[in-house]
Amino acid sequence: MLLNFFHLSAQNQEENATGANETLSMFIYGSFLAPFGEEILFRGFLLQNFKRYGVRFAIIFSAILFGIYHGNIVQTPFAFILGLLLGYITVSYGLKYAIAVHIFNNMVLADFLDRFLQLFSENTATTISTIIMGSLALGGLYYLYRFWHTQRQKLFAPIDYSVIRSALFNLPFMILLVICLLEMLAGLTPLH
């Protein structure tokens, strides 16, 4: 809606970010290869190297990078939130579990769910999708509530704010951020 105010649309980006893969090779890439590679890079390498600055910083900053890496104005906020979850999973349980959740997200929640919802009318598909995603969100909130006391020490250790300033306001990160933002803006189309 905000983009519509500026007579722009992200419809093309939304279609590219969601939906079932068209070919078997894209299904294999999107469901297995991309999650595996992204987890190795963002949680296996970046998060582990950022942990020296604090676990919370490592999770959040690797999630920021994961979000903007997608280069899609529609997908970036979801990728950031997913990056937070995958970072938490990596820190708490290990990288292999983050890879499994990422594969589940891409294969089941994106590909299979989209194919399943195509069997229904738009209103029914929206209702089913809302119920499924709402149930997953409630399950996640219950989990956080249930295990909050054991994780709060790890996640809320003090942060050195000079580290955050150094991470966000350095030339390589600023260049990456500008390139990704320009890519996102280039994908917008004029509203007809």
C-alpha positions in Angstrom: 0.0 0.0 0.0 2.9 2.4 0.8 4.3 1.8 -2.7 0.9 2.4 -4.3 1.0 5.9 -2.7 4.0 6.6 -4.9 2.4 5.0 -7.9 4.7 2.0 -7.7 4.0 -1.7 -7.5 6.0 -4.6 -6.2 3.8 -7.2 -7.9 6.6 -8.6 -10.0 8.9 -9.0 -6.9 6.1 -10.6 -5.0 5.5 -13.1 -7.8 9.2 -13.9 -8.0 9.5 -14.3 -4.2 6.5 -16.5 -3.7 5.0 -19.5 -5.5 5.9 -22.9 -6.6 9.0 -23.6 -8.7 8.3 -24.2 -12.3 10.9 -26.9 -13.1 12.5 -29.8 -11.3 15.9 -28.1 -11.4 14.5 -25.0 -9.7 12.7 -27.1 -7.2 16.0 -28.8 -6.2 17.8 -25.5 -6.1 15.1 -23.6 -4.2 14.3 -26.5 -1.8 17.8 -27.9 -1.1 20.8 -26.2 -2.6 19.9 -22.6 -1.7 19.0 -23.3 1.9 22.1 -25.4 2.4 24.4 -22.8 0.8 22.7 -19.9 2.5 23.0 -21.5 5.9 26.6 -22.4 5.5 27.3 -18.7 4.5 25.0 -16.8 6.9 24.8 -19.0 10.0 27.9 -21.3 9.5 30.4 -18.6 8.6 29.1 -15.1 9.3 27.1 -15.8 12.5 30.0 -17.8 13.9 32.5 -15.0 13.2 30.2 -12.3 14.6 29.7 -14.3 17.9 32.9 -12.8 19.3 30.9 -9.5 19.5 28.0 -11.2 21.3 25.4 -13.8 20.5 22.6 -11.4 20.1 24.6 -9.1 17.8 25.6 -12.2 15.7 22.0 -13.3 15.3 20.7 -9.9 14.4 23.5 -8.8 12.1 23.6 -12.1 10.2 19.8 -11.8 9.8 20.1 -8.2 8.5 22.6 -9.4 5.9 20.4 -12.4 5.1 17.4 -10.1 4.6 19.1 -7.6 2.3 20.9 -10.4 0.4 17.5 -11.5 -1.1 17.4 -8.1 -2.9 13.6 -8.1 -3.0 11.5 -5.5 -1.3 8.7 -8.1 -0.6 11.0 -10.9 0.5 13.5 -8.9 2.6 11.4 -8.4 5.8 10.4 -12.1 5.8 14.0 -13.2 5.2 15.1 -11.0 8.1 12.6 -12.6 10.5 13.5 -16.0 9.2 17.2 -15.1 9.6 16.5 -14.3 13.3 14.8 -17.7 13.8 17.6 -19.6 11.9 20.2 -17.7 13.9 18.5 -18.6 17.2 18.3 -22.3 16.1 21.9 -22.4 15.1 23.1 -20.9 18.4 20.8 -23.1 20.5 20.8 -26.4 18.6 23.3 -26.3 15.8 23.7 -25.6 12.1 22.1 -28.8 10.8 18.8 -27.9 12.5 18.9 -24.5 10.9 19.5 -26.1 7.5 16.5 -28.5 8.1 14.2 -25.6 9.1 15.3 -23.6 6.0 14.6 -26.6 3.8 11.2 -27.0 5.4 10.4 -23.3 4.9 11.4 -23.3 1.2 10.0 -26.7 0.3 6.9 -27.1 2.4 5.8 -23.5 3.3 6.7 -22.0 -0.1 6.6 -24.7 -2.8 4.2 -27.3 -1.6 1.8 -24.9 0.2 1.6 -22.8 -3.0 0.7 -25.8 -5.1 -1.9 -26.9 -2.5 -3.5 -23.5 -2.3 -3.9 -23.3 -6.1 -6.6 -26.0 -5.7 -8.9 -23.5 -3.9 -10.5 -20.2 -4.7 -8.5 -17.1 -3.7 -10.6 -16.4 -0.6 -10.4 -20.0 0.6 -6.7 -20.2 -0.1 -6.2 -17.0 1.9 -8.1 -18.5 4.8 -6.2 -21.7 4.7 -2.9 -19.9 4.5 -3.8 -17.6 7.4 -4.7 -20.6 9.6 -1.5 -22.5 8.7 0.8 -19.5 9.2 -1.1 -18.4 12.4 -0.8 -21.9 13.9 3.0 -21.9 13.2 3.3 -18.4 14.7 1.4 -19.4 17.8 3.5 -22.6 18.1 6.7 -20.5 17.8 5.4 -18.0 20.5 4.5 -20.9 22.8 8.0 -22.4 22.3 9.6 -19.0 23.1 7.4 -18.7 26.2 8.2 -22.2 27.3 12.0 -22.0 27.0 12.4 -18.3 27.7 14.0 -18.7 31.1 16.8 -20.9 29.7 17.6 -18.7 26.7 17.3 -15.2 28.1 20.8 -15.1 29.6 22.4 -16.0 26.2 20.3 -13.7 24.1 20.3 -10.6 26.3 23.9 -10.3 27.4 25.1 -6.7 27.2 26.0 -5.3 23.7 28.9 -3.1 23.0 27.3 -0.4 20.9 30.6 0.7 19.3 30.5 -2.8 17.6 27.1 -2.1 16.2 28.2 1.3 14.9 31.3 -0.2 13.4 29.3 -3.0 11.7 26.6 -0.8 10.3 28.6 2.3 9.3 31.6 0.9 7.5 32.3 1.2 3.8 31.8 -2.4 2.6 28.5 -2.8 4.4 27.3 0.6 3.2 28.2 -0.3 -0.4 26.4 -3.7 -0.1 23.4 -2.0 1.4 23.2 0.6 -1.3 23.6 -2.0 -4.1 20.8 -4.2 -2.5 18.5 -1.2 -2.1 19.0 -0.1 -5.7 18.3 -3.6 -6.8 15.1 -3.7 -4.8 14.0 -0.3 -6.2 14.9 -1.3 -9.8 12.5 -4.2 -9.5 9.5 -1.9 -8.8 7.2 -1.1 -11.6 5.0 1.9 -12.2 1.4 1.4 -11.1 -1.0 1.6 -14.1 
